[in-house]
Amino acid sequence: MEEEPHAYTDQERRLTLISVMIVFLLSAMSQTVISTAMPRIVADLSGLHLYSWALTAYLLTSTVMVPIWGKLGDILGRKTVLLTCIAIFLAGSWLAGLAGEFGDLPLVGGGMPQLIGARAIQGIGGGGLFTTAFAIIADLYAPRERAKFSGLFGSVFGVSSVFGPVIGGFFTDHGTVAFAGHVIEGWRWVFYVNVPFATLAVLTILFRMPSLPSRPGQKIDFLGAGLIIAAFVPFLLAITWGGRDYPWSSPTIIGMLVFAALCLAAFIVVEKAVRDPIVPLVLFKNKTFTTANGAAFVYSMAFMGVTSFLPLFMQVGQGVKATTSGFTMLALMGGMIASSTINGQLVTKTGQYKPFMIGGGIVLIIGILLLCFIGPDTSTTDLAWRLLIVGIGLGPGQSLFGLAVQNSVPFHQIGVATSSGQFVRQIGSTLGVAFFGALLTAGLSAELARHTPPGAQVQQLEMSDLQRMAVERDMHPELAAARAADPAAQAMDRLVRQSFSTAIVHGMIFSVSILAVGFVLMLMIPVAPLRERPVGPPVRAPPQGATAKLEE
């Protein structure tokens, strides 16, 4: 008898979708909400030298765990893995909120080391929330119907990017309360606020989410999991520290990169030999998998390079306040949210994804090209409409690359294929920030040297100096007023603004060049109509008197 796809009721799918969106939002928000709270956190916990580690710890653990959680979802079932990830994420959030409350702890130390450890735990769970959410939607909905929800998830990511820092700033400034004689600092609610929402999601998942299929016959590849962690932790640290804490040519950076390369080579050897690999290398024979993930990698590099440094350019290169720069970036996020949602609906209606990918890629390249003509005198309105075009071009890429990959693989590889795509995106984002930052710093130094009179000392500015200048301009207006009264300081400020503007344009040219590579990869993605029916495990009609048996 003809095989029928596994069916779920509309209520099961609807409630599961809502729960998954909640945990997806929490995971996305946890990466942005802390940024505005960090100055106050550092002041309370006394750990300025550990400032960057509170952000790096989450990035490291969430990235390296993505492919591991994806494989575990295929083996143990998505529901089990999602509940585990939520529990770990909640534990990390609670511990981060408690950082420093009990003084120095044995083996751990003071408040900042406690916060860093809690953020690492939070990242372990957070890395699984992203990839498991997308895989669950793939289990419940047919690829064609899934497109509109992929656009919705892209919108959620955009919303978290915009409102995460706003929420973090609000709690930090206005959230301090006294309870039973004990003062709870406002920044702690940045972490505590996860608890009620995640608890609601857990209850809904426990009692309303159907038990999604698993493949219990497989074994966990512990050696492969260990090697992927050993390879990418030093790699991510190297590209995060390189050019900031250590020179790129230093023995520390070179040593970590060499060690990462050796572990990656060992990982590939192991994955070829084991029966149930963490990342099946056979996936790389799938042309859609390789080209779509390659394009997603490049687009993530360009996206993070642009969004990470444009606010800094507006504050230092144009002299606007941090609030103004944030509102200007709303144009990019608004364009991305609208484009992601509309494109998802159109893909569901037409059953085709590649035309919308190509259209988005063309618009994105045009938008970045327009950013190559900005300068210190560009108005915020002029910059905003350019960013709007960039956002419109980014929209399709936020969802359609993953959709193409899911549409091209069999059911039993949905989880690992989804997690591999997310893993590639996160590596691309990290590389984009590192390369763009290095290029920006080098360009700034070259411009300052070019405009410095012969015989005068060349001022050297690192990224930390630019961030400090932005903070001082916003938090200490008296210093800005003092510099305005000093002609020499004003001349130096004009030189920095002009040099920074030139350097940011060079960064945009770099983004256009790598986007051209991504566009070529996108053109190579095979054309395939989206499947009309779910790819869940089929259910055979049982023999007379027998119970239906779930088949893979």
C-alpha positions as CSV (number, residue, x, y, z in Angstrom):
1,M,0.0,0.0,0.0
2,E,1.2,3.6,-0.7
3,E,3.2,5.2,2.1
4,E,1.7,8.2,3.8
5,P,3.7,10.9,5.7
6,H,3.5,11.1,9.4
7,A,0.6,13.4,10.3
8,Y,0.2,15.8,13.2
9,T,-2.9,17.7,14.2
10,D,-3.2,21.4,13.6
11,Q,-3.4,22.1,17.3
12,E,-0.2,20.1,17.9
13,R,1.7,21.9,15.2
14,R,0.3,25.4,16.3
15,L,1.2,25.0,20.0
16,T,4.6,23.5,19.1
17,L,5.3,26.4,16.8
18,I,4.5,29.0,19.5
19,S,6.7,27.2,22.0
20,V,9.6,26.8,19.6
21,M,9.4,30.5,18.7
22,I,9.6,31.5,22.4
23,V,12.8,29.5,22.9
24,F,14.2,30.7,19.6
25,L,13.6,34.3,20.7
26,L,15.3,33.7,24.0
27,S,18.3,32.2,22.3
28,A,18.6,35.1,19.8
29,M,18.0,37.7,22.5
30,S,20.7,36.3,24.8
31,Q,23.3,37.2,22.3
32,T,22.3,40.9,22.1
33,V,20.6,41.8,25.4
34,I,23.9,41.8,27.4
35,S,25.7,44.3,25.3
36,T,24.1,47.4,26.9
37,A,24.3,45.9,30.4
38,M,28.0,45.1,30.3
39,P,29.4,48.4,31.5
40,R,27.3,48.3,34.7
41,I,28.0,44.6,35.1
42,V,31.8,45.2,34.9
43,A,31.5,48.1,37.4
44,D,29.5,45.9,39.9
45,L,31.6,42.7,39.6
46,S,35.0,44.5,39.2
47,G,36.4,42.7,36.2
48,L,37.3,45.1,33.4
49,H,40.1,42.9,32.1
50,L,37.6,40.1,31.6
51,Y,35.0,42.3,29.8
52,S,35.1,40.5,26.5
53,W,35.0,37.0,28.0
54,A,31.4,37.4,29.0
55,L,30.5,37.7,25.3
56,T,33.2,35.3,24.0
57,A,32.2,32.4,26.4
58,Y,28.7,32.3,25.1
59,L,29.9,32.4,21.5
60,L,32.4,29.6,22.0
61,T,30.1,27.1,23.6
62,S,27.0,27.9,21.5
63,T,29.0,27.5,18.3
64,V,30.8,24.3,19.0
65,M,27.7,22.6,20.4
66,V,25.5,23.2,17.3
67,P,26.5,20.2,15.3
68,I,26.5,17.9,18.4
69,W,23.0,18.9,19.3
70,G,21.8,18.5,15.7
71,K,23.1,14.9,15.7
72,L,21.7,14.1,19.1
73,G,18.3,15.4,17.9
74,D,18.3,12.8,15.1
75,I,19.3,10.0,17.5
76,L,17.3,10.8,20.7
77,G,14.4,12.8,19.2
78,R,14.0,16.6,18.9
79,K,11.6,16.9,21.9
80,T,14.1,15.3,24.3
81,V,17.0,17.4,23.0
82,L,14.9,20.7,23.1
83,L,13.9,20.1,26.7
84,T,17.5,19.3,27.7
85,C,18.8,22.5,26.0
86,I,16.1,24.6,27.6
87,A,17.1,23.2,31.0
88,I,20.8,23.9,30.5
89,F,20.0,27.4,29.1
90,L,17.8,28.1,32.2
91,A,20.5,26.9,34.6
92,G,23.0,29.2,32.9
93,S,20.7,32.2,33.0
94,W,19.9,31.7,36.7
95,L,23.6,31.3,37.6
96,A,24.5,34.4,35.5
97,G,21.9,36.4,37.4
98,L,23.4,35.2,40.7
99,A,27.0,36.0,39.7
100,G,28.9,37.7,42.6
101,E,26.0,37.4,45.1
102,F,27.9,35.0,47.3
103,G,31.3,36.6,47.1
104,D,34.4,34.6,46.0
105,L,33.8,30.9,45.6
106,P,36.4,28.1,45.9
107,L,38.0,27.2,42.5
108,V,35.8,29.7,40.7
109,G,36.7,33.1,42.1
110,G,34.8,36.3,42.1
111,G,31.8,37.7,40.3
112,M,33.2,38.0,36.7
113,P,34.6,34.5,36.6
114,Q,31.3,33.3,37.9
115,L,29.5,35.2,35.2
116,I,31.8,33.9,32.5
117,G,31.2,30.3,33.6
118,A,27.5,30.8,33.7
119,R,27.5,32.3,30.2
120,A,29.4,29.3,29.0
121,I,26.7,27.0,30.4
122,Q,24.0,29.3,28.9
123,G,25.7,29.0,25.5
124,I,25.8,25.2,25.7
125,G,22.0,25.2,25.9
126,G,21.5,28.2,23.6
127,G,23.4,26.5,20.8
128,G,20.9,23.7,20.7
129,L,17.8,26.0,20.8
130,F,18.6,27.5,17.4
131,T,19.2,24.3,15.5
132,T,16.6,22.2,17.2
133,A,13.9,24.8,16.6
134,F,14.5,24.8,12.8
135,A,14.7,21.0,12.8
136,I,11.3,20.7,14.6
137,I,9.7,22.9,12.1
138,A,11.1,20.6,9.4
139,D,9.6,17.6,11.1
140,L,6.1,19.2,11.4
141,Y,5.7,21.1,8.1
142,A,6.3,20.3,4.4
143,P,9.1,22.3,2.8
144,R,6.7,24.4,0.8
145,E,4.6,25.3,3.8
146,R,7.7,25.7,5.9
147,A,8.9,28.6,3.9
148,K,6.5,31.1,5.4
149,F,7.6,30.0,8.9
150,S,11.3,30.3,8.0
151,G,10.6,33.9,7.1
152,L,8.9,34.3,10.4
153,F,11.9,33.0,12.3
154,G,14.1,35.4,10.3
155,S,11.9,38.2,11.5
156,V,12.3,37.1,15.1
157,F,16.1,37.2,14.7
158,G,15.8,40.7,13.4
159,V,13.6,41.8,16.2
160,S,16.0,40.4,18.8
161,S,18.9,42.2,17.2
162,V,17.0,45.5,17.5
163,F,15.2,45.2,20.8
164,G,17.7,43.1,22.7
165,P,20.0,46.0,23.5
166,V,17.0,48.2,24.3
167,I,15.7,45.7,26.8
168,G,19.1,45.2,28.3
169,G,19.5,49.0,28.8
170,F,16.0,49.3,30.3
171,F,16.6,46.7,32.9
172,T,20.0,48.0,33.7
173,D,18.8,51.6,34.2
174,H,15.4,51.0,35.8
175,G,15.3,47.4,37.1
176,T,17.0,47.7,40.5
177,V,14.7,46.6,43.3
178,A,14.9,46.0,47.0
179,F,13.4,42.7,48.3
180,A,13.4,41.6,51.9
181,G,16.2,44.0,52.6
182,H,18.3,42.7,49.7
183,V,19.1,44.9,46.7
184,I,18.8,43.1,43.3
185,E,20.7,45.1,40.7
186,G,18.8,45.8,37.5
187,W,21.2,44.1,35.2
188,R,20.5,40.8,36.9
189,W,17.0,40.8,35.4
190,V,18.6,40.6,31.9
191,F,19.2,36.9,32.8
192,Y,16.3,36.3,35.2
193,V,13.7,37.4,32.6
194,N,14.5,34.2,30.7
195,V,13.1,32.0,33.5
196,P,9.3,32.6,33.2
197,F,9.2,32.6,29.4
198,A,11.3,29.4,29.2
199,T,9.2,27.8,31.9
200,L,6.1,28.5,29.9
201,A,7.7,27.0,26.8
202,V,8.7,23.9,28.8
203,L,5.2,23.2,30.0
204,T,3.7,23.6,26.6
205,I,6.4,21.3,25.1
206,L,5.9,18.7,27.8
207,F,2.1,18.4,27.6
208,R,1.2,19.6,24.0
209,M,4.2,18.9,21.7
210,P,3.9,15.5,20.0
211,S,6.7,13.0,20.4
212,L,8.7,13.5,17.2
213,P,10.4,10.4,15.6
214,S,13.9,9.4,16.7
215,R,16.5,6.9,15.4
216,P,17.5,5.1,18.6
217,G,19.6,2.5,16.8
218,Q,22.5,4.9,16.3
219,K,25.5,5.4,18.6
220,I,26.8,8.7,19.8
221,D,30.2,9.6,18.2
222,F,32.0,10.8,21.4
223,L,35.4,10.9,19.7
224,G,34.1,13.0,16.8
225,A,32.3,15.3,19.3
226,G,35.5,15.8,21.3
227,L,37.5,16.5,18.2
228,I,35.1,19.1,16.8
229,I,35.3,20.9,20.2
230,A,39.1,20.7,20.2
231,A,39.3,22.0,16.7
232,F,36.9,25.0,16.8
233,V,37.4,26.3,20.4
234,P,41.1,27.4,19.6
235,F,40.1,28.4,16.1
236,L,37.3,30.8,17.4
237,L,39.6,32.1,20.1
238,A,42.4,32.8,17.6
239,I,40.1,34.8,15.2
240,T,38.6,36.6,18.2
241,W,41.9,37.5,19.8
242,G,43.9,38.0,16.6
243,G,44.7,41.7,16.0
244,R,43.0,42.7,19.3
245,D,44.7,40.9,22.2
246,Y,47.6,39.4,20.2
247,P,49.2,40.2,16.8
248,W,48.1,37.9,14.1
249,S,51.8,36.7,13.7
250,S,52.2,36.0,17.4
251,P,53.1,32.4,18.5
252,T,49.9,32.2,20.5
253,I,47.6,32.8,17.5
254,I,49.7,30.7,15.1
255,G,49.9,27.9,17.6
256,M,46.1,27.8,18.2
257,L,45.4,27.9,14.4
258,V,47.9,25.0,13.8
259,F,46.4,23.0,16.7
260,A,42.9,23.6,15.3
261,A,43.9,22.5,11.8
262,L,45.4,19.2,13.2
263,C,42.3,18.5,15.2
264,L,40.1,19.2,12.2
265,A,42.2,16.8,10.1
266,A,41.8,14.1,12.8
267,F,38.1,14.8,12.9
268,I,37.7,14.2,9.2
269,V,39.6,10.9,9.5
270,V,37.4,9.8,12.4
271,E,34.2,10.8,10.6
272,K,35.2,8.7,7.6
273,A,35.7,5.7,9.8
274,V,32.9,5.7,12.3
275,R,29.4,4.2,11.6
276,D,27.4,7.1,12.9
277,P,29.4,10.3,12.5
278,I,28.5,13.7,14.1
279,V,28.7,15.3,10.6
280,P,28.2,12.7,7.8
281,L,30.8,13.6,5.2
282,V,28.4,12.2,2.5
283,L,26.5,15.4,2.9
284,F,29.2,17.2,1.1
285,K,28.5,15.2,-2.0
286,N,25.1,16.9,-2.0
287,K,25.5,19.9,-4.3
288,T,22.6,21.8,-2.7
289,F,24.1,21.3,0.8
290,T,27.6,22.5,-0.2
291,T,26.6,25.5,-2.4
292,A,23.8,26.8,-0.1
293,N,25.9,26.5,3.0
294,G,28.9,28.1,1.2
295,A,26.7,31.1,0.2
296,A,25.2,31.3,3.7
297,F,28.8,31.4,5.1
298,V,29.7,34.3,2.9
299,Y,26.5,36.2,3.5
300,S,27.0,35.8,7.3
301,M,30.5,37.3,7.0
302,A,29.2,40.3,5.1
303,F,26.1,40.8,7.4
304,M,28.1,40.7,10.6
305,G,30.9,42.9,9.2
306,V,28.4,45.6,8.2
307,T,26.1,45.5,11.3
308,S,28.9,45.2,13.9
309,F,30.8,48.3,12.8
310,L,28.4,50.7,11.2
311,P,27.0,51.9,14.7
312,L,30.6,52.6,15.7
313,F,31.2,54.5,12.5
314,M,28.1,56.7,13.1
315,Q,29.3,57.4,16.7
316,V,33.0,58.1,16.0
317,G,33.1,58.9,12.3
318,Q,29.9,61.1,12.2
319,G,29.7,62.2,15.9
320,V,26.1,61.0,16.5
321,K,24.8,59.6,19.8
322,A,24.5,55.9,20.4
323,T,20.7,56.2,20.6
324,T,20.7,57.9,17.1
325,S,22.9,55.2,15.7
326,G,20.6,52.5,17.1
327,F,17.5,54.1,15.5
328,T,19.3,54.4,12.2
329,M,20.1,50.7,12.3
330,L,16.3,50.1,12.6
331,A,16.1,50.8,8.9
332,L,18.2,47.8,8.1
333,M,16.4,45.5,10.6
334,G,13.0,46.7,9.4
335,G,13.9,46.0,5.8
336,M,15.2,42.6,6.7
337,I,12.1,41.6,8.7
338,A,9.7,42.8,6.0
339,S,11.7,41.1,3.2
340,S,12.1,37.8,5.1
341,T,8.4,37.6,5.9
342,I,7.2,38.6,2.4
343,N,9.7,36.3,0.7
344,G,8.6,33.4,2.9
345,Q,5.0,33.9,1.9
346,L,5.9,34.1,-1.8
347,V,8.0,31.0,-1.7
348,T,5.1,29.1,-0.1
349,K,2.8,30.4,-2.8
350,T,5.0,29.6,-5.8
351,G,7.0,26.5,-4.5
352,Q,10.2,28.0,-5.8
353,Y,13.0,29.5,-3.7
354,K,15.9,30.2,-6.0
355,P,14.4,33.3,-7.9
356,F,13.9,35.0,-4.5
357,M,17.5,34.1,-3.4
358,I,18.9,35.7,-6.6
359,G,16.7,38.8,-6.3
360,G,17.8,39.3,-2.7
361,G,21.4,38.8,-3.6
362,I,21.3,41.5,-6.3
363,V,19.5,43.9,-4.0
364,L,22.1,43.2,-1.2
365,I,25.0,43.9,-3.5
366,I,23.4,47.1,-4.6
367,G,22.8,48.2,-1.0
368,I,26.4,47.5,0.0
369,L,27.7,49.3,-3.1
370,L,25.7,52.4,-2.0
371,L,27.4,52.2,1.4
372,C,30.7,52.6,-0.4
373,F,29.8,56.3,-0.9
374,I,29.2,57.3,2.7
375,G,31.4,59.8,4.6
376,P,31.6,61.9,7.8
377,D,29.0,64.3,6.4
378,T,26.4,61.7,5.3
379,S,23.2,62.5,7.1
380,T,21.4,59.8,9.2
381,T,18.4,59.9,6.7
382,D,20.8,59.4,3.8
383,L,22.4,56.4,5.6
384,A,19.0,55.0,6.7
385,W,17.6,54.5,3.2
386,R,20.8,52.8,2.1
387,L,20.5,50.5,5.1
388,L,16.9,49.8,4.2
389,I,18.0,48.5,0.8
390,V,20.7,46.3,2.5
391,G,18.0,44.9,4.9
392,I,15.7,44.1,2.0
393,G,18.5,42.2,0.3
394,L,19.4,40.3,3.4
395,G,15.9,39.1,4.1
396,P,15.8,36.0,1.8
397,G,19.1,34.8,2.9
398,Q,18.0,34.6,6.5
399,S,15.7,31.7,5.8
400,L,16.0,30.3,2.2
401,F,19.5,28.8,2.4
402,G,18.5,26.6,5.2
403,L,15.2,25.7,3.5
404,A,17.0,24.7,0.4
405,V,19.3,22.4,2.4
406,Q,16.4,20.8,4.3
407,N,14.5,20.2,1.0
408,S,17.5,18.3,-0.5
409,V,18.2,15.8,2.3
410,P,16.3,12.7,3.5
411,F,14.4,12.8,6.7
412,H,17.0,11.0,8.8
413,Q,19.6,13.8,8.0
414,I,17.3,16.8,8.7
415,G,18.8,17.5,12.1
416,V,22.4,17.2,11.2
417,A,21.9,19.1,7.9
418,T,20.1,21.9,9.8
419,S,22.8,22.1,12.5
420,S,25.6,22.0,9.9
421,G,24.1,25.0,8.2
422,Q,23.7,26.9,11.5
423,F,27.3,26.0,12.4
424,V,28.6,27.4,9.1
425,R,26.7,30.6,9.6
426,Q,28.1,31.2,13.1
427,I,31.6,30.5,11.9
428,G,31.0,32.9,9.0
429,S,29.7,35.6,11.4
430,T,32.7,35.3,13.7
431,L,35.1,35.4,10.8
432,G,33.3,38.4,9.3
433,V,33.7,40.4,12.6
434,A,37.4,39.4,12.9
435,F,38.3,40.2,9.2
436,F,36.3,43.4,9.0
437,G,37.7,44.6,12.3
438,A,41.3,43.8,11.2
439,L,40.7,45.6,7.9
440,L,39.2,48.6,9.6
441,T,42.0,48.9,12.1
442,A,44.7,48.6,9.4
443,G,42.9,51.1,7.1
444,L,42.5,53.6,10.0
445,S,46.2,53.3,10.8
446,A,47.2,53.8,7.2
447,E,45.0,56.9,6.8
448,L,46.2,58.5,10.0
449,A,49.8,57.9,8.8
450,R,49.1,59.4,5.4
451,H,47.6,62.6,6.9
452,T,50.1,63.1,9.6
453,P,52.7,65.9,8.9
454,P,56.3,64.7,8.2
455,G,58.3,64.4,11.4
456,A,55.2,64.3,13.7
457,Q,54.3,61.2,15.7
458,V,51.7,59.0,14.1
459,Q,48.7,58.3,16.3
460,Q,47.9,54.6,16.6
461,L,44.3,53.7,17.3
462,E,43.0,50.2,18.0
463,M,39.4,49.1,18.0
464,S,39.3,49.4,21.8
465,D,40.3,53.1,21.4
466,L,37.4,53.7,19.0
467,Q,35.0,52.0,21.3
468,R,36.3,54.1,24.2
469,M,35.9,57.3,22.2
470,A,32.3,56.3,21.4
471,V,31.5,55.7,25.1
472,E,33.1,58.9,26.2
473,R,31.2,60.9,23.6
474,D,27.9,59.5,24.8
475,M,28.5,59.1,28.6
476,H,30.7,62.1,29.3
477,P,29.5,65.1,27.4
478,E,31.8,67.3,29.5
479,L,34.8,65.7,27.9
480,A,33.4,66.4,24.5
481,A,32.8,70.0,25.4
482,A,36.4,70.4,26.6
483,R,37.7,69.0,23.3
484,A,35.4,71.3,21.4
485,A,37.2,74.3,23.0
486,D,40.7,72.9,22.1
487,P,41.6,73.7,18.5
488,A,44.3,70.9,18.5
489,A,41.8,68.4,19.8
490,Q,39.3,69.4,17.2
491,A,41.8,69.0,14.4
492,M,42.6,65.5,15.7
493,D,38.9,64.6,15.9
494,R,38.4,65.8,12.3
495,L,41.4,63.7,11.2
496,V,40.1,60.6,13.0
497,R,36.6,61.1,11.5
498,Q,37.9,61.4,8.0
499,S,40.3,58.5,8.4
500,F,37.6,56.3,9.9
501,S,35.2,57.1,7.1
502,T,37.8,56.1,4.5
503,A,38.5,52.9,6.4
504,I,34.8,51.9,6.7
505,V,34.4,52.4,2.9
506,H,37.3,50.1,2.3
507,G,35.5,47.6,4.5
508,M,32.4,47.9,2.4
509,I,34.4,47.3,-0.7
510,F,35.7,44.1,0.9
511,S,32.1,43.1,1.7
512,V,31.1,43.6,-1.9
513,S,33.9,41.5,-3.1
514,I,33.1,38.5,-0.9
515,L,29.4,38.9,-1.6
516,A,30.2,38.5,-5.3
517,V,31.7,35.1,-4.4
518,G,28.6,34.3,-2.4
519,F,26.4,35.3,-5.4
520,V,28.3,32.9,-7.7
521,L,27.8,30.1,-5.2
522,M,24.1,31.0,-5.0
523,L,23.8,30.7,-8.8
524,M,25.2,27.2,-8.5
525,I,22.5,26.0,-6.1
526,P,20.4,23.4,-8.0
527,V,16.9,24.4,-9.0
528,A,14.4,22.2,-7.2
529,P,10.7,22.7,-6.4
530,L,9.8,22.5,-2.7
531,R,8.2,19.3,-1.7
532,E,4.5,19.5,-1.1
533,R,4.3,17.0,1.7
534,P,6.2,16.6,5.0
535,V,9.4,14.5,4.9
536,G,8.6,12.8,8.2
537,P,9.0,9.0,8.5
538,P,6.3,7.2,6.5
539,V,3.7,5.1,8.2
540,R,2.9,1.8,6.3
541,A,-0.5,0.4,6.4
542,P,-0.4,-2.5,8.8
543,P,-1.2,-6.1,7.9
544,Q,-4.7,-7.1,8.9
545,G,-4.9,-7.2,12.7
546,A,-1.5,-5.8,13.3
547,T,-0.4,-2.4,14.6
548,A,0.9,0.2,12.3
549,K,4.7,0.3,12.3
550,L,6.7,3.5,11.9
551,E,9.2,3.2,9.1
552,E,12.1,5.4,8.3
